[in-house]
């Protein structure tokens, strides 16, 4: 199939890619190779049996497209689809370390065949089913030497936050990962003292630049020695999300039944689970066929969701993200998309969240609703916690006039005019109502 530039969407972040441009058509991801020389290299590379070993180490699975051709290109490659694009700031310390390990393992496998990846930064790493994937196939070059620039880039963007997390400075590591290209932490770690002391062992690897396999083997060992210290349990680590039933598709609480019924009715392809905690509702959505991004601001919970995705082979992408502070655009020309764009989903889950955001954090109800609406295409499932709820009552905080079912309906109905509500949940001092704001004029909870 031949197509034109009007039919496709180019990835703005591929503007610096010399070999070609990434573009999307439907739900498929392509790379148009614009150089005849690169086209010959990639075509030959994908014929080799050993490339499957590189894929197994974490390189994005890629093949020559037989049904797509962009005019002006010499070759069109197709890549496996990654449901959600993540930013390094949205990784935990462990996820960042795992990304570094994957990059080095892919480079090690390539180096044994005379190839390398020319880039060494974390913006080329995404997660699929809990495993890192190196998405920049166009970074592969034929070479028998690692450049000093590669080592410098790895030290700047991977090694520094890895070292901080290894020394238990997880918050500093998180702040480092937020910075792109420049910033206080990046500049501080590039001063002479850190370069000569903290990274002395890493810098010694320069002597192996002409022996790539040895270089990457030793770099892999350096990462093993600097594995992040495990993050301890935090405030919400022991929060009980599930009831007595261990089957996510046969829950036993009114809240869980409501969420299950809405998701079964909507059958969303993508779900954003805010305040995902240990992932009960993320798993529920994933088992119904959705690709899920599980967001939480506690690293322990995010790592827990990562382990769920890995162990159960579920399409869950964990992300370290504060609901009220979306990740902004980044990079050259701010072409890197913000979290609103990258995590946009059919349905947003905002469970056990509104009272914390609007009452404890004193963020206006309208702002809470606007944030949800920015992410949601089809609807929002919300757990409204009334001021009379025993937990809220114990806080002794002022209640805004629009913190009510009517107030939430006013703001959500601007995009989602249809409201489905559960019966009030009033057991054990609770006072809550499950709400779904959507667009379907008729909704059968038994669908």
C-alpha positions as CSV (number, residue, x, y, z in Angstrom):
1,X,0.0,0.0,0.0
2,X,1.4,3.4,-1.0
3,X,0.4,6.4,1.1
4,X,0.9,10.1,1.2
5,X,2.0,12.4,4.0
6,X,-1.6,13.5,4.3
7,X,-2.6,10.0,5.4
8,X,-0.2,9.6,8.2
9,X,1.0,11.1,11.4
10,X,4.8,11.6,11.8
11,X,6.4,11.3,15.3
12,X,7.7,14.8,16.0
13,X,10.5,13.4,18.1
14,X,12.0,11.7,15.1
15,X,13.0,15.1,13.6
16,X,16.7,14.4,14.6
17,X,16.8,10.9,13.1
18,X,19.2,10.8,10.2
19,X,18.2,7.4,9.0
20,X,14.5,8.0,8.6
21,X,11.2,9.1,10.1
22,X,8.8,7.3,12.4
23,X,5.1,7.6,11.4
24,X,1.8,6.1,12.4
25,X,-1.0,4.8,10.3
26,X,-4.0,3.5,12.3
27,X,-2.6,1.6,15.2
28,X,0.6,0.6,13.5
29,X,4.1,2.1,13.8
30,X,6.4,2.5,10.8
31,X,9.8,3.9,10.0
32,X,10.5,5.3,6.6
33,X,14.2,4.9,5.7
34,X,15.3,7.8,3.6
35,X,18.9,6.7,2.9
36,X,19.7,4.0,0.3
37,X,22.7,3.0,2.3
38,X,20.8,2.6,5.5
39,X,18.0,0.7,3.7
40,X,20.5,-1.9,2.5
41,X,22.0,-2.2,6.0
42,X,18.6,-2.7,7.7
43,X,17.3,-5.0,5.0
44,X,20.3,-7.3,5.4
45,X,20.2,-7.0,9.2
46,X,16.7,-8.3,9.4
47,X,17.6,-11.3,7.3
48,X,20.1,-12.5,9.9
49,X,19.0,-15.2,12.3
50,X,20.9,-13.7,15.1
51,X,18.8,-10.5,15.2
52,X,16.2,-12.6,17.1
53,X,18.6,-12.8,20.0
54,X,18.9,-9.0,20.0
55,X,15.1,-8.7,20.0
56,X,14.9,-11.1,23.0
57,X,17.3,-8.8,24.9
58,X,14.9,-5.8,24.5
59,X,15.3,-4.3,21.0
60,X,11.9,-3.4,19.5
61,X,10.7,-6.2,17.3
62,X,10.9,-4.9,13.7
63,X,10.3,-6.3,10.2
64,X,10.2,-5.1,6.6
65,X,6.7,-3.9,5.8
66,X,5.2,-5.6,2.8
67,X,2.1,-3.4,2.6
68,X,3.3,0.1,3.2
69,X,5.5,2.4,1.2
70,X,6.0,6.1,1.8
71,X,6.9,8.0,-1.4
72,X,10.5,9.1,-1.4
73,X,11.7,6.3,1.0
74,X,13.9,3.4,0.1
75,X,12.5,1.0,2.7
76,X,9.6,0.9,5.2
77,X,10.0,-0.9,8.5
78,X,7.2,-1.8,10.8
79,X,7.8,-1.9,14.6
80,X,5.8,-3.7,17.3
81,X,3.3,-1.3,18.9
82,X,4.0,0.1,22.3
83,X,0.7,1.2,23.9
84,X,2.0,4.1,26.0
85,X,5.1,6.3,25.6
86,X,6.7,7.1,28.9
87,X,9.2,9.8,30.0
88,X,12.2,9.0,32.3
89,X,10.6,11.2,35.0
90,X,7.7,8.7,35.0
91,X,10.1,5.8,35.8
92,X,10.9,4.7,39.3
93,X,14.6,4.2,40.3
94,X,14.3,0.5,39.7
95,X,12.6,1.0,36.2
96,X,15.4,3.4,35.2
97,X,18.1,0.9,36.3
98,X,16.2,-1.8,34.4
99,X,16.1,0.4,31.3
100,X,19.9,0.9,31.6
101,X,20.4,-2.8,31.9
102,X,18.3,-3.4,28.8
103,X,20.2,-0.8,26.7
104,X,23.5,-2.4,27.7
105,X,22.3,-5.9,27.0
106,X,21.0,-5.0,23.6
107,X,24.3,-3.2,22.8
108,X,26.3,-6.3,24.0
109,X,24.3,-8.6,21.7
110,X,24.8,-6.2,18.8
111,X,28.5,-5.7,19.4
112,X,29.1,-9.4,19.1
113,X,28.1,-9.0,15.4
114,X,29.9,-5.8,14.7
115,X,27.0,-3.4,15.3
116,X,26.2,-0.7,18.0
117,X,23.5,1.7,19.0
118,X,24.7,5.2,18.5
119,X,22.5,6.7,21.2
120,X,22.7,6.1,25.0
121,X,19.8,8.1,26.5
122,X,16.6,7.0,28.3
123,X,14.1,8.7,25.9
124,X,14.6,5.7,23.6
125,X,13.3,3.2,26.2
126,X,9.6,2.4,26.7
127,X,7.9,-0.4,28.7
128,X,5.7,-3.2,27.4
129,X,4.1,-5.8,29.8
130,X,6.6,-4.6,32.4
131,X,9.7,-5.0,30.3
132,X,11.9,-2.3,28.8
133,X,12.0,-2.0,25.0
134,X,14.6,0.0,23.1
135,X,12.4,1.6,20.5
136,X,15.1,3.3,18.3
137,X,15.9,0.7,15.7
138,X,17.3,3.6,13.6
139,X,20.1,4.1,16.1
140,X,21.8,0.9,14.9
141,X,25.1,1.5,13.1
142,X,27.8,-0.8,11.9
143,X,30.9,-0.1,14.0
144,X,33.7,-1.8,15.9
145,X,34.3,1.1,18.3
146,X,32.2,2.7,21.1
147,X,32.5,6.5,20.9
148,X,33.5,8.6,23.9
149,X,30.3,10.5,23.3
150,X,28.3,7.3,23.9
151,X,29.9,6.8,27.3
152,X,29.5,10.5,28.2
153,X,25.8,10.4,27.3
154,X,25.3,7.2,29.3
155,X,27.0,8.7,32.3
156,X,24.9,11.8,32.1
157,X,21.4,10.4,31.6
158,X,21.7,6.9,33.1
159,X,24.6,6.5,35.5
160,X,24.0,9.6,37.5
161,X,20.4,8.8,38.6
162,X,21.4,5.1,39.0
163,X,24.2,6.1,41.4
164,X,21.8,8.4,43.3
165,X,19.3,5.6,43.8
166,X,22.0,3.1,44.8
167,X,23.0,5.5,47.6
168,X,19.3,5.6,48.7
169,X,18.8,9.2,47.4
170,X,15.6,8.2,45.5
171,X,14.1,11.7,45.6
172,X,17.2,13.3,44.2
173,X,17.3,10.6,41.5
174,X,13.6,11.3,40.7
175,X,14.4,15.0,40.3
176,X,17.4,14.2,38.1
177,X,15.2,12.2,35.8
178,X,12.8,15.1,35.3
179,X,15.5,17.2,33.7
180,X,16.1,17.1,30.0
181,X,19.4,18.1,28.5
182,X,20.3,20.6,31.2
183,X,19.5,21.5,34.8
184,X,21.1,22.0,38.2
185,X,21.6,18.3,38.9
186,X,23.0,17.5,35.4
187,X,25.4,20.4,35.6
188,X,26.5,19.5,39.2
189,X,27.3,15.9,38.2
190,X,29.3,17.0,35.3
191,X,31.7,19.0,37.5
192,X,35.2,17.7,38.1
193,X,34.7,16.3,41.5
194,X,31.9,13.8,40.6
195,X,33.7,12.9,37.4
196,X,36.9,12.0,39.2
197,X,35.4,10.3,42.3
198,X,31.8,9.0,41.8
199,X,32.4,7.9,38.3
200,X,36.0,6.9,38.5
201,X,35.3,3.2,37.8
202,X,32.9,4.1,35.0
203,X,35.5,6.5,33.4
204,X,38.1,3.7,33.4
205,X,35.9,1.9,30.8
206,X,37.3,4.4,28.2
207,X,40.2,2.0,27.7
208,X,37.8,-0.6,26.2
209,X,36.2,1.7,23.6
210,X,37.9,-0.3,20.9
211,X,36.7,-3.6,22.3
212,X,32.9,-3.1,22.4
213,X,32.0,-6.5,23.7
214,X,34.4,-6.2,26.6
215,X,33.2,-2.6,27.2
216,X,29.5,-3.5,27.4
217,X,30.2,-6.6,29.5
218,X,32.1,-4.4,32.1
219,X,29.4,-1.8,31.9
220,X,26.8,-4.5,32.7
221,X,28.8,-5.4,35.7
222,X,29.0,-1.8,36.8
223,X,25.2,-1.6,36.7
224,X,24.9,-4.9,38.7
225,X,27.1,-3.3,41.4
226,X,24.9,-0.2,41.5
227,X,21.4,-1.7,41.6
228,X,19.0,0.7,43.4
229,X,18.3,0.0,47.0
230,X,14.7,-1.2,47.3
231,X,12.2,1.5,48.1
232,X,10.5,0.7,51.4
233,X,6.7,0.7,51.9
234,X,5.2,4.1,51.8
235,X,1.9,5.7,53.0
236,X,-0.5,3.7,50.7
237,X,1.4,0.5,50.4
238,X,-0.9,-1.5,52.7
239,X,-4.2,0.1,51.3
240,X,-6.7,-2.7,50.7
241,X,-8.1,-2.5,47.2
242,X,-9.6,-5.9,46.8
243,X,-12.3,-7.7,48.7
244,X,-12.6,-11.4,49.6
245,X,-12.7,-12.5,46.0
246,X,-9.4,-13.3,44.3
247,X,-11.0,-13.3,40.9
248,X,-10.9,-9.8,39.3
249,X,-13.7,-10.7,36.9
250,X,-15.9,-11.9,39.8
251,X,-15.6,-9.2,42.5
252,X,-17.7,-9.0,45.6
253,X,-17.8,-5.3,46.6
254,X,-20.2,-2.7,45.1
255,X,-17.3,-0.5,44.0
256,X,-15.6,-3.3,42.2
257,X,-18.8,-4.5,40.6
258,X,-19.6,-1.0,39.3
259,X,-16.2,-0.6,37.7
260,X,-16.4,-4.1,36.2
261,X,-19.8,-3.5,34.7
262,X,-18.9,-0.1,33.2
263,X,-15.7,-1.5,31.6
264,X,-17.6,-4.6,30.3
265,X,-20.1,-2.2,28.7
266,X,-17.6,0.2,27.2
267,X,-14.8,-2.3,26.3
268,X,-12.1,0.4,26.2
269,X,-8.9,-0.3,24.2
270,X,-7.0,2.0,26.6
271,X,-7.5,2.8,30.3
272,X,-5.7,5.2,32.5
273,X,-5.8,4.2,36.2
274,X,-5.0,7.1,38.4
275,X,-3.9,6.4,42.0
276,X,-3.5,2.8,40.8
277,X,-2.0,1.7,44.1
278,X,-1.1,-2.0,43.8
279,X,-3.0,-2.4,40.6
280,X,-6.3,-4.2,41.4
281,X,-8.3,-2.1,38.9
282,X,-5.4,-2.0,36.4
283,X,-5.4,-5.8,36.3
284,X,-9.2,-5.9,36.0
285,X,-9.1,-3.6,33.0
286,X,-6.2,-5.5,31.4
287,X,-8.0,-8.8,31.8
288,X,-11.0,-7.3,29.9
289,X,-8.6,-6.6,27.0
290,X,-7.5,-3.0,27.6
291,X,-4.0,-1.6,27.5
292,X,-3.6,0.1,30.8
293,X,-1.3,2.8,32.2
294,X,-1.2,2.5,36.0
295,X,-0.2,5.8,37.5
296,X,0.7,6.5,41.1
297,X,3.0,8.9,42.9
298,X,4.5,6.3,45.3
299,X,7.4,4.4,43.8
300,X,6.7,1.3,45.9
301,X,3.2,1.1,44.3
302,X,4.5,1.7,40.8
303,X,7.2,-1.0,41.2
304,X,4.4,-3.3,42.5
305,X,2.4,-2.7,39.3
306,X,5.6,-3.4,37.3
307,X,5.9,-6.8,38.9
308,X,2.3,-7.6,38.2
309,X,2.7,-6.8,34.5
310,X,5.9,-8.9,34.4
311,X,4.6,-11.9,36.3
312,X,1.1,-12.1,34.8
313,X,2.1,-10.9,31.2
314,X,-0.4,-8.2,31.3
315,X,-0.5,-5.0,29.1
316,X,0.0,-2.7,32.1
317,X,2.5,0.2,31.8
318,X,3.4,1.5,35.3
319,X,4.1,5.3,35.5
320,X,5.3,7.4,38.4
321,X,3.0,10.4,38.1
322,X,1.3,12.9,40.4
323,X,-2.3,13.4,39.3
324,X,-2.2,17.2,39.8
325,X,1.2,17.7,38.1
326,X,1.2,16.3,34.6
327,X,4.5,15.8,32.8
328,X,5.1,18.8,30.5
329,X,6.3,18.8,26.9
330,X,10.1,18.4,26.6
331,X,13.0,18.3,24.3
332,X,14.0,20.1,21.1
333,X,11.2,22.5,20.2
334,X,9.1,20.9,22.9
335,X,8.4,18.1,20.5
336,X,8.3,15.5,23.2
337,X,4.6,15.2,24.1
338,X,3.2,15.8,27.6
339,X,1.4,13.2,29.7
340,X,-2.0,14.4,28.6
341,X,-1.1,13.5,25.0
342,X,0.8,10.3,25.7
343,X,-1.6,8.8,28.3
344,X,-4.8,9.8,26.6
345,X,-7.2,6.9,27.0
346,X,-10.8,5.8,26.3
347,X,-11.6,5.6,30.0
348,X,-10.0,7.2,33.0
349,X,-10.3,5.6,36.5
350,X,-10.2,8.1,39.3
351,X,-11.0,6.0,42.3
352,X,-10.4,7.0,45.9
353,X,-8.9,10.3,44.6
354,X,-11.2,13.3,44.4
355,X,-11.4,13.9,48.2
356,X,-7.6,13.8,48.5
357,X,-7.1,16.2,45.6
358,X,-9.9,18.7,46.3
359,X,-10.0,18.6,50.1
360,X,-6.6,17.7,51.4
361,X,-4.6,19.4,48.5
362,X,-7.3,22.2,48.2
363,X,-7.2,22.0,44.4
364,X,-10.5,23.3,42.9
365,X,-13.1,20.8,41.9
366,X,-13.1,22.3,38.4
367,X,-9.4,21.8,38.0
368,X,-9.7,18.1,39.1
369,X,-12.4,17.6,36.5
370,X,-10.4,19.4,33.8
371,X,-7.4,17.1,34.4
372,X,-9.5,14.0,34.1
373,X,-11.2,15.4,30.9
374,X,-7.8,16.1,29.3
375,X,-7.0,12.4,29.5
376,X,-10.4,10.8,28.7
377,X,-11.9,10.2,25.3
378,X,-15.0,8.2,26.2
379,X,-15.6,8.6,29.9
380,X,-14.5,8.9,33.5
381,X,-15.2,6.4,36.4
382,X,-15.2,8.3,39.6
383,X,-15.6,7.4,43.3
384,X,-17.3,10.4,45.0
385,X,-16.5,10.5,48.7
386,X,-19.0,12.7,50.6
387,X,-18.0,15.1,53.3
388,X,-19.9,12.9,55.7
389,X,-17.6,10.0,55.0
390,X,-15.8,8.9,58.2
391,X,-12.4,9.5,56.7
392,X,-13.2,13.0,55.4
393,X,-15.0,14.0,58.6
394,X,-11.9,13.2,60.6
395,X,-9.8,15.6,58.5
396,X,-11.7,18.7,59.7
397,X,-11.0,20.6,56.5
398,X,-13.2,23.2,54.8
399,X,-15.6,21.8,52.1
400,X,-15.9,23.8,48.9
401,X,-19.4,24.7,47.8
402,X,-19.0,22.8,44.5
403,X,-17.6,19.7,46.2
404,X,-20.8,17.7,45.5
405,X,-22.4,15.3,43.1
406,X,-24.0,18.4,41.5
407,X,-20.7,20.2,41.2
408,X,-18.9,17.3,39.6
409,X,-21.8,16.8,37.2
410,X,-21.7,20.4,36.2
411,X,-18.0,20.2,35.2
412,X,-17.9,16.7,33.7
413,X,-21.1,17.2,31.7
414,X,-19.3,19.7,29.5
415,X,-17.7,16.7,27.7
416,X,-19.6,13.7,29.1
417,X,-23.3,14.5,29.4
418,X,-24.5,11.0,30.5
419,X,-24.2,10.1,34.2
420,X,-24.5,6.6,35.6
421,X,-24.6,6.3,39.4
422,X,-24.5,3.4,41.9
423,X,-26.5,3.2,45.0
424,X,-24.8,5.0,48.0
425,X,-22.2,2.9,49.7
426,X,-22.7,3.5,53.5
427,X,-21.3,0.5,55.3
428,X,-18.8,1.0,58.2
429,X,-19.1,4.8,58.2
430,X,-18.4,5.2,54.5
431,X,-20.5,7.6,52.5
432,X,-19.6,7.1,48.8
433,X,-21.2,6.9,45.4
434,X,-19.7,5.4,42.2
435,X,-20.2,7.6,39.1
436,X,-19.6,7.2,35.4
437,X,-19.6,10.2,33.2
438,X,-19.8,9.2,29.5
439,X,-21.6,9.8,26.2
440,X,-23.8,6.7,25.7
441,X,-27.5,7.8,25.9
442,X,-28.5,4.3,27.1
443,X,-26.5,2.3,29.5
444,X,-27.2,-1.1,30.8
445,X,-25.0,-2.1,33.8
446,X,-25.7,-5.7,33.0
447,X,-24.2,-5.5,29.5
